[in-house]
Amino acid sequence: MSKVIKSDLKLLIINFFNRNKIVLADKSFLLAVSGGIDSMVLAHVFMQLEIKFTIAHCNYKLRGNDSEDDYKLVKNFCKKNNVPLFYKEFKTKKIATTEKKSIQEVARDLRYHWFNEIVEAEKLDYIVTAHHLNDSIETILFNLIRGTGIKGLMGIPSTNRNILRPLIEISKSEILNFAIRNKVHYREDKSNLESEYSRNYIRNQVLNSLVIKFPNSIQGIYKTSQSLVGLNKLLEHNIINWRSTYFTTETEELIKFKLNDFLNAEKFHRYFIFDLLAEFEVNTAMALEILEAALKNKKGVGWKNEKYDFTLNRENLLISNKRNSAHLPVFFTKSVRMPNSKGRIVVKKMSDKVQDFKKLGITKIGVDKNKLSFPLELRTWKNGDIFYPFGMKGKKKLSDFFVDRKLSKFEKENVLLICSNKEIVWIVGMAADRRFAVEPKSINIVSLNVI
């Protein structure tokens, strides 16, 4: 157990609201209450301070009868004290399996989404959670173990938009002492005593061992984390300047990071790659791989996470925020919308003379409609794709065509193809296939047009 902070818990919470300039009498709060000691203590403090609040309780359907007993405790508390209660059950395991995410991640997403729905519907001001000092220290250790930047060593923030954590500077031992003194009824989540999950292992094995050996370790780690706040503000200021200098938005879905220029400007810049790329959900391991590849002048290598693609292209890191393949293939007869708001491809009847078709430009081609099989297909390229280009005999692999054009990995992944009966008609904006060309005898001519 951590060293007890000998202060009045209610006074500490009042000070929290005063520091954040929140007038308790003017605001309304949604308390997330699980039935455990932390949230039940917080609910009792709110009652004693006569703060207006509502309770939200989630049942993740993970602990059988224990979950039902948690709900009964919270329900009885609300009934006894005339506190409004919102209750919801979630099929957490099923959702986690479907979305291929951890149960903890899914549970967190579900509850905060629901909390915000309640706040909006009931016109409440804040969501309040019972995260405390020990939780914050666990987060610091967890981030330290898996790798993090300065922000990850600052622990759980006391506020985050409309989320408040008034217990964040209060130790677990003080919460326990308050519960004993005030005879607070709460339930113990037995799963917290198991060390199977990473956070539980840190709590039960690592942190407890540290406190036994070094009784003031929690306070020491907390002081260190707070000393980083000013440094982080300075870093955030620099990051804003670096992004304006080294990041350019090329298109709606493509951002270019002038990585070589950034690294060459100052040697110490390399230590902040993670912080610069954090907004793109890059973890420490990926940031280090990108840095290593850039320092070794590797080209054409790439990385992916759930939302972004990253490609080293010559001196730049290209960052794509969407993938065409998620929306394709699409079949169409008259028109089709291209992914990522690039416009539409429209099929139009034409009567132009044959000699004019070579002057149509990259956003429009003319083809013999009688050579097409409808519906047409819009898709991305795949290995083995071939087409028959103008100006040469025989066929050409698309992969070789891309090499000739010196396309980056990102650019290749975003190339669109119009196909007829699985044969390429047009590499959109780049080249047409001569098999579908307009000839002197063609009488039914259409254009494929990007608008």
KESE-760024 format. One line per field, with one value per residue (C-alpha): x, y, z; chain; residue in one letter. Coordinates in Angstrom, 3 decimals, always signed. Each point is the difference from the previous one (the first is absolute). Last residue first. Example, Ala and Ser with C-alpha at 12.3 -4.5 7.8 and 13.67 -1.06 7.14 Angstrom:
BEGIN
x: [+13.670,-1.370]
y: [-1.060,-3.440]
z: [+7.140,+0.660]
gutor: [A,A]
baro: [s,a]
END
This chain:
BEGIN
x: [-15.416,+2.135,-1.261,-0.161,-1.089,-2.326,+0.028,-2.427,+0.888,+3.580,+1.253,+2.829,+1.076,-0.653,+2.227,-1.200,+2.960,+2.321,-0.193,-0.009,+2.665,+0.459,-3.067,-1.852,+1.895,-2.626,-1.610,+1.538,-1.558,-2.134,-3.138,+0.531,+2.321,+0.530,+3.072,+0.886,+3.516,+0.000,+2.173,+2.537,+0.213,+0.585,+2.765,+1.635,-0.319,+3.156,-2.008,+2.152,-0.345,-3.776,-0.103,+2.109,-2.534,-2.817,+1.469,+0.220,-1.559,+0.935,+1.346,+0.685,-1.309,-3.396,-0.088,-1.398,-0.784,+1.140,-0.926,+2.079,+0.134,-3.094,-1.312,-2.870,-3.574,-2.754,-1.936,-2.124,-3.485,+0.058,+2.245,+1.959,+1.191,-3.233,+0.554,+3.139,+2.027,+0.805,+2.075,-0.375,+1.832,+3.522,-0.491,-2.533,+2.511,+0.552,-3.737,-0.139,+1.172,-3.039,-2.555,-2.214,-3.534,-0.013,-2.313,+0.941,+1.193,+0.727,+2.768,-0.709,+2.033,+3.066,-2.083,+2.108,-1.298,-1.277,-3.695,-1.357,-1.875,-2.028,+0.306,+1.666,+1.751,+2.019,+3.106,+0.760,-0.765,+2.592,+2.492,+0.185,+1.770,-0.329,+2.250,+3.100,+3.304,+2.964,+3.394,+2.339,+3.566,-0.388,-3.416,-0.291,-3.595,-2.485,-3.593,-2.533,-3.140,+0.480,+3.781,+2.277,+3.692,+1.962,+3.320,+0.386,+3.372,+2.674,+2.415,+1.499,-0.991,-3.516,-0.357,+1.176,-2.417,-2.960,+0.872,+0.318,-3.410,-1.527,+1.311,-1.102,-3.590,-1.373,-3.625,+0.190,-0.102,+3.109,+2.083,+1.761,+0.374,+1.508,+2.418,+1.201,+3.405,+1.047,-0.212,+3.117,+2.261,-1.491,-1.173,+1.084,-2.709,-2.780,+1.223,+0.189,-3.533,-1.789,-3.372,-2.508,-3.698,-2.380,-3.763,-1.435,+2.947,+3.587,-0.274,+3.496,+2.000,+3.539,-0.409,-3.551,+0.579,+3.265,-1.595,-2.869,+2.501,+2.091,-2.963,-0.886,+3.612,-0.130,-3.287,+1.554,+2.940,-2.403,-1.925,+3.124,+0.446,-3.460,+1.140,+3.012,-2.197,-2.322,+2.895,+1.213,-3.496,-0.469,+3.508,-0.349,-0.070,+3.015,+0.388,-3.651,-1.169,+2.078,-1.273,-3.605,+0.654,+1.542,-2.096,-3.605,-0.277,+2.432,-1.490,-3.519,+0.977,+1.431,-3.007,+0.525,+0.879,-3.226,-1.086,-1.816,-2.087,-1.582,-1.714,-0.570,-3.379,-0.732,-1.808,+1.476,+0.281,+1.133,+3.271,+0.690,-0.769,+2.070,+2.960,-0.287,+0.001,+3.054,+1.750,-0.793,+1.797,-1.584,+1.430,-2.359,-3.048,-1.734,+0.151,-2.111,-1.040,-1.546,+3.223,+2.612,+0.626,+2.292,+2.292,+1.012,+3.750,+2.660,+2.410,-2.117,+0.235,+3.808,+0.075,-0.746,+1.365,-1.793,+1.466,-0.156,-3.628,-0.984,+2.054,-1.650,-3.459,+0.550,+1.030,-3.249,-2.105,+1.809,-0.877,-3.728,-2.456,-3.544,-1.693,-2.110,-1.792,-0.866,-2.668,-3.298,-2.600,-1.857,+0.249,+3.536,+1.391,-1.746,+1.426,+3.422,-0.139,-1.029,+2.996,+2.209,-1.332,+0.271,+3.495,+1.352,-1.665,+1.402,+3.537,-0.192,-1.463,+2.880,-0.802,-0.814,-3.138,-2.246,+1.714,-0.042,-3.657,-0.964,+1.982,-1.533,-3.663,-0.847,-2.617,-1.151,-1.070,-0.744,-0.743,-1.450,+1.016,-2.737,+2.436,-1.491,-1.006,+3.419,+1.819,-2.336,+0.634,+3.760,-0.033,-2.408,+2.150,+3.115,-2.005,-0.978,+3.627,+1.010,-2.741,+1.748,+3.342,+0.274,-3.446,+1.459,-2.504,+0.471,-1.202,-0.690,-0.732,-1.479,+1.332,-0.861,+2.679,-1.112,+3.599,-0.901,-1.734,+2.927,+2.333,-2.208,+0.054,+3.799,+0.272,-2.247,+2.142,+3.241,-1.320,-1.620,-3.689,+0.774,-0.988,+0.625,-1.250,-1.909,+0.235,-2.058,+1.397,-0.933,+0.233,+3.368,+1.678,+2.801,+3.121,+2.329,+1.994,-3.262,-1.298,+3.154,+0.044,-3.495,+1.305,+2.944,-2.324,-2.275,+2.944,+1.292,+3.758,+2.474,+1.313,+0.422,+3.166,-0.694,-1.100]
y: [+15.023,-2.894,-1.078,-3.292,+0.907,-1.960,-0.924,-2.149,+0.141,-1.270,-0.696,+2.530,-1.540,+1.067,-1.846,-2.824,-2.316,+3.035,+0.097,+3.547,+1.687,+2.286,+1.837,-3.189,-3.061,-0.648,-2.992,-2.788,-3.409,-1.646,+0.025,+3.725,+1.735,+3.557,+0.151,+2.293,+0.709,+0.667,-2.931,+0.962,+3.580,-1.213,-2.392,+2.821,+0.259,+0.282,+0.104,-2.772,-1.959,+0.428,-1.323,-2.972,-0.827,+0.519,-2.767,+0.828,-1.588,-0.452,+2.577,+3.544,+3.506,-0.392,-2.180,-3.542,-0.737,-2.413,-0.699,-2.781,+1.589,+2.040,+3.398,+1.873,-0.314,+1.582,-2.554,+0.557,-1.455,-0.512,-1.672,+2.435,-0.514,+1.394,+3.172,+0.848,+2.173,+3.690,+1.126,+2.795,+1.280,-0.401,+2.124,-0.198,+0.790,-3.576,-0.308,+2.775,-2.150,-2.273,+2.743,+0.889,-1.444,-0.956,-1.829,+0.494,-2.374,+1.935,-0.461,+2.014,+2.171,-0.657,-0.026,-2.727,-2.770,+0.637,+0.494,-2.041,+0.839,-1.524,-3.785,-0.748,-2.669,+0.859,-1.849,+1.680,+2.016,-1.377,-0.368,+3.767,+0.366,+3.078,+2.308,-0.174,+1.219,+0.403,+0.209,+2.053,-0.047,-2.787,-1.450,-1.576,-1.219,+0.164,-1.253,+1.219,-0.947,-3.492,+0.043,-0.403,+0.175,+0.473,-0.377,+1.661,+1.535,-0.744,+2.832,-1.761,+2.944,-0.121,-3.747,+0.412,+2.881,-1.917,-3.055,+2.161,+1.572,-3.451,-1.256,+3.157,-0.166,+1.991,+1.034,+2.780,+2.627,-1.662,+0.725,+3.124,-1.409,-3.241,+1.828,+2.126,-1.550,+0.368,+3.781,-0.006,+0.018,+3.266,+1.036,-3.280,-2.060,+2.407,+0.367,-3.791,-0.409,+2.494,-1.389,-0.135,-0.380,-1.814,-0.552,+3.426,+0.708,+1.203,+1.242,+1.135,-0.860,+1.294,+3.653,+0.164,-3.341,+1.164,+3.150,-1.918,-2.585,+2.755,+1.276,-3.570,-0.519,+3.117,-1.179,-3.442,+1.527,+1.879,-3.167,-2.133,+1.045,-1.435,-3.485,+0.256,+1.021,-2.959,-2.465,+1.211,-0.057,-3.582,-1.001,+1.306,-3.453,-1.291,-3.768,-0.717,+2.727,-1.392,-3.531,+1.235,+1.861,-2.958,-2.975,+1.000,+3.257,-0.806,-3.490,+1.452,+2.382,-2.807,-2.312,-3.426,+1.387,-0.932,+2.098,+2.466,-2.913,-0.329,+3.380,+0.968,+1.500,+3.161,+1.188,+3.166,-0.113,+3.635,-0.670,-3.212,+1.478,+3.098,-2.189,-1.963,+3.196,+1.161,-3.266,+0.242,+3.309,+3.347,+2.165,-1.432,+0.014,+2.944,-1.644,+2.157,-0.773,+2.789,+0.780,-2.147,+0.903,-1.395,-1.491,-3.664,-0.459,+2.536,-2.621,-0.600,+3.702,-0.150,-2.738,-3.693,-3.535,-3.217,-0.052,+3.762,+0.117,-2.674,+1.680,+3.380,-1.589,-1.777,+3.354,+1.560,-2.824,+0.380,+3.710,-0.510,-0.616,+0.416,+1.387,+3.137,+0.875,+3.698,+2.541,-1.840,+0.786,-3.269,-1.156,+1.326,-1.306,-3.343,-0.441,+1.005,-2.719,-2.560,+0.740,+0.007,-3.390,-1.756,+1.233,-1.060,-3.420,-0.527,+0.841,-2.244,-2.896,+0.191,+0.701,-2.245,+2.017,-3.076,-1.699,+3.165,+0.597,-3.529,+0.260,+3.360,-0.767,+3.152,+0.633,+3.506,+1.814,+3.666,+1.043,+3.201,+0.472,-0.159,-0.994,-3.394,-0.741,+0.950,-2.099,-2.935,+0.141,+0.169,-3.076,-1.894,+0.778,-1.430,-3.096,-0.528,+0.267,-2.529,-2.336,-0.407,+1.792,+1.131,+1.380,+3.510,+1.532,+3.755,+2.407,+3.706,+2.214,+3.514,+2.958,+3.201,+0.600,-0.108,-0.196,-3.117,-1.546,+0.774,-1.577,-3.107,-0.310,+0.295,-2.709,-2.245,+0.705,-1.012,-2.936,-1.867,+0.274,+0.967,+3.665,+2.439,+3.275,+2.362,+3.590,+3.177,+3.515,+3.339,-0.941,-1.662,+3.074,-1.428,+2.181,-2.967,+0.805,+0.458,-3.385,-1.768,+1.975,-1.303,-3.526,+0.488,+1.444,-3.035,-2.359,+1.796,-0.277,-2.425,-1.491,-3.655,-1.645,-2.522,-3.570]
z: [-63.105,-1.237,-3.446,-1.796,-3.493,-2.269,-3.694,-1.943,-3.689,-0.005,-3.538,+0.202,+3.339,+3.606,+2.433,+2.257,-0.623,+0.208,+3.818,+1.351,+2.145,+2.982,+1.346,+0.751,-1.173,-2.631,-1.727,+2.095,-0.712,+2.711,-2.210,-0.497,+2.455,+1.197,+2.230,+2.907,+1.306,+3.746,+1.033,-2.651,+1.290,+3.567,-1.074,-1.943,-3.771,-2.087,-3.260,-1.478,+3.240,-0.137,-3.575,+1.109,+2.760,-2.493,-2.118,-3.683,-3.051,-3.648,-2.370,+1.104,-0.594,+1.665,+3.084,+0.202,+3.665,+2.690,+3.647,+1.599,+3.448,+0.729,-1.057,+1.596,-1.225,-2.099,-2.045,-3.099,-0.173,-2.907,-2.552,-2.172,-3.596,-1.433,+2.014,-1.955,+2.361,+0.532,+2.966,+2.543,+3.080,-1.406,-3.128,-2.845,-2.730,-1.184,-0.624,-2.614,-2.932,+0.309,-0.534,+2.885,+0.269,+3.680,+2.439,+3.626,+2.762,+3.201,+2.563,+3.135,+2.349,+2.136,+3.189,+1.665,-2.205,-3.550,-0.616,-2.891,-3.199,-2.824,+0.260,+3.325,+2.044,+3.122,+1.184,+2.371,+3.121,+2.461,-2.863,-0.367,+3.316,+2.144,+2.035,-2.186,+1.437,-2.359,+1.710,-2.138,-1.309,-2.569,+0.753,+3.437,+0.202,+2.899,-0.211,+2.558,+1.917,+1.419,-0.193,-2.968,-0.846,-3.202,-1.761,-3.408,+0.788,+2.620,+0.694,+3.054,+2.239,-1.475,+0.646,+3.598,+0.616,-1.472,+2.100,+3.134,-0.634,-0.543,+3.348,+1.830,-1.229,-2.933,+0.501,-2.626,+2.773,+1.469,-3.112,+1.267,+3.524,-1.299,-2.298,+2.942,+0.709,-3.642,+0.345,+2.207,-3.065,-1.275,-3.488,-1.627,+1.697,-0.962,-3.590,-0.294,+1.354,-2.197,+1.156,-2.857,+0.815,-2.333,+0.365,-0.790,-2.279,+0.404,+3.573,+0.944,+3.133,+0.654,+0.929,+1.400,+1.701,+1.515,+1.429,+1.610,+1.261,+1.580,+2.039,+0.986,+1.158,+2.191,+1.501,+0.577,+1.863,+2.250,+0.815,+0.482,+3.635,+0.647,-1.008,+2.324,+2.925,-0.712,-0.144,+3.396,+1.547,-1.156,+1.130,+3.563,+1.633,-2.007,+0.493,+0.819,-2.380,-2.876,+0.597,-0.038,-3.253,-1.837,+1.128,+0.603,-1.937,-2.830,-0.317,+0.010,-2.775,-2.129,+0.387,+1.573,+3.432,+1.766,+2.985,-2.262,-1.343,+3.452,-0.385,+3.638,+0.761,+1.944,+3.114,+1.487,+3.785,+0.184,+1.838,-1.908,-3.437,+0.807,+0.986,-3.242,-2.059,+1.953,-0.757,-3.702,-0.211,-0.870,-2.798,-2.656,+2.288,-1.755,-3.438,-2.329,-3.599,-2.108,-1.885,+1.741,+3.621,+2.705,-2.623,+0.433,+0.224,-1.001,-1.343,-3.114,-0.855,-0.038,-2.620,+0.376,+0.001,+1.023,+3.524,+0.526,-1.105,+2.534,+2.731,-0.676,-0.161,+3.314,+1.523,-1.230,+1.400,+3.347,+0.064,-0.575,-2.824,+1.361,-3.115,-0.464,-3.252,-0.144,-0.921,-0.179,-2.673,+0.592,-3.627,-0.521,+3.282,-0.522,-3.508,+1.297,+2.632,-2.627,-2.225,+3.084,+1.107,-3.317,-0.831,+3.403,-0.193,-3.507,+1.090,+3.074,-1.988,-2.463,-3.632,-2.961,-0.868,-0.072,+2.935,+2.120,-0.878,+1.062,+3.228,+0.920,-0.528,+1.972,+2.687,+0.911,+3.152,+0.614,+3.581,+1.467,+3.676,+2.671,+2.739,+0.862,-3.594,-1.358,+2.592,-0.624,-3.761,+0.497,+2.249,-2.266,-3.045,+1.612,+0.981,-3.653,-1.079,+2.662,-1.248,-3.363,-0.238,-3.636,-0.801,-0.501,+2.403,+0.012,+2.712,-0.536,+3.012,+0.075,+1.980,+1.858,+2.622,+3.635,+1.264,+1.995,-3.011,-2.281,+2.549,+0.118,-3.817,-0.011,+2.641,-2.098,-3.092,+1.694,+2.056,-2.855,-0.890,-3.591,+0.249,-2.865,+1.460,-2.296,+1.265,+0.043,+0.317,+1.562,+3.684,-0.528,-1.479,-2.130,-0.157,-0.589,+3.125,+1.933,-1.143,+1.175,+3.250,+0.778,-0.644,+2.345,+2.657,-0.219,+0.394,+3.097,-0.001,+1.484,-3.227,+0.856,-1.322,-2.749,+0.691]
gutor: [A,A,A,A,A,A,A,A,A,A,A,A,A,A,A,A,A,A,A,A,A,A,A,A,A,A,A,A,A,A,A,A,A,A,A,A,A,A,A,A,A,A,A,A,A,A,A,A,A,A,A,A,A,A,A,A,A,A,A,A,A,A,A,A,A,A,A,A,A,A,A,A,A,A,A,A,A,A,A,A,A,A,A,A,A,A,A,A,A,A,A,A,A,A,A,A,A,A,A,A,A,A,A,A,A,A,A,A,A,A,A,A,A,A,A,A,A,A,A,A,A,A,A,A,A,A,A,A,A,A,A,A,A,A,A,A,A,A,A,A,A,A,A,A,A,A,A,A,A,A,A,A,A,A,A,A,A,A,A,A,A,A,A,A,A,A,A,A,A,A,A,A,A,A,A,A,A,A,A,A,A,A,A,A,A,A,A,A,A,A,A,A,A,A,A,A,A,A,A,A,A,A,A,A,A,A,A,A,A,A,A,A,A,A,A,A,A,A,A,A,A,A,A,A,A,A,A,A,A,A,A,A,A,A,A,A,A,A,A,A,A,A,A,A,A,A,A,A,A,A,A,A,A,A,A,A,A,A,A,A,A,A,A,A,A,A,A,A,A,A,A,A,A,A,A,A,A,A,A,A,A,A,A,A,A,A,A,A,A,A,A,A,A,A,A,A,A,A,A,A,A,A,A,A,A,A,A,A,A,A,A,A,A,A,A,A,A,A,A,A,A,A,A,A,A,A,A,A,A,A,A,A,A,A,A,A,A,A,A,A,A,A,A,A,A,A,A,A,A,A,A,A,A,A,A,A,A,A,A,A,A,A,A,A,A,A,A,A,A,A,A,A,A,A,A,A,A,A,A,A,A,A,A,A,A,A,A,A,A,A,A,A,A,A,A,A,A,A,A,A,A,A,A,A,A,A,A,A,A,A,A,A,A,A,A,A,A,A,A,A,A,A,A,A,A,A,A,A,A,A,A,A,A,A,A,A,A,A,A,A,A,A,A,A,A,A,A,A,A,A,A]
baro: [i,v,n,l,s,v,i,n,i,s,k,p,e,v,a,f,r,r,d,a,a,m,g,v,i,w,v,i,e,k,n,s,c,i,l,l,v,n,e,k,e,f,k,s,l,k,r,d,v,f,f,d,s,l,k,k,k,g,k,m,g,f,p,y,f,i,d,g,n,k,w,t,r,l,e,l,p,f,s,l,k,n,k,d,v,g,i,k,t,i,g,l,k,k,f,d,q,v,k,d,s,m,k,k,v,v,i,r,g,k,s,n,p,m,r,v,s,k,t,f,f,v,p,l,h,a,s,n,r,k,n,s,i,l,l,n,e,r,n,l,t,f,d,y,k,e,n,k,w,g,v,g,k,k,n,k,l,a,a,e,l,i,e,l,a,m,a,t,n,v,e,f,e,a,l,l,d,f,i,f,y,r,h,f,k,e,a,n,l,f,d,n,l,k,f,k,i,l,e,e,t,e,t,t,f,y,t,s,r,w,n,i,i,n,h,e,l,l,k,n,l,g,v,l,s,q,s,t,k,y,i,g,q,i,s,n,p,f,k,i,v,l,s,n,l,v,q,n,r,i,y,n,r,s,y,e,s,e,l,n,s,k,d,e,r,y,h,v,k,n,r,i,a,f,n,l,i,e,s,k,s,i,e,i,l,p,r,l,i,n,r,n,t,s,p,i,g,m,l,g,k,i,g,t,g,r,i,l,n,f,l,i,t,e,i,s,d,n,l,h,h,a,t,v,i,y,d,l,k,e,a,e,v,i,e,n,f,w,h,y,r,l,d,r,a,v,e,q,i,s,k,k,e,t,t,a,i,k,k,t,k,f,e,k,y,f,l,p,v,n,n,k,k,c,f,n,k,v,l,k,y,d,d,e,s,d,n,g,r,l,k,y,n,c,h,a,i,t,f,k,i,e,l,q,m,f,v,h,a,l,v,m,s,d,i,g,g,s,v,a,l,l,f,s,k,d,a,l,v,i,k,n,r,n,f,f,n,i,i,l,l,k,l,d,s,k,i,v,k,s,m]
END
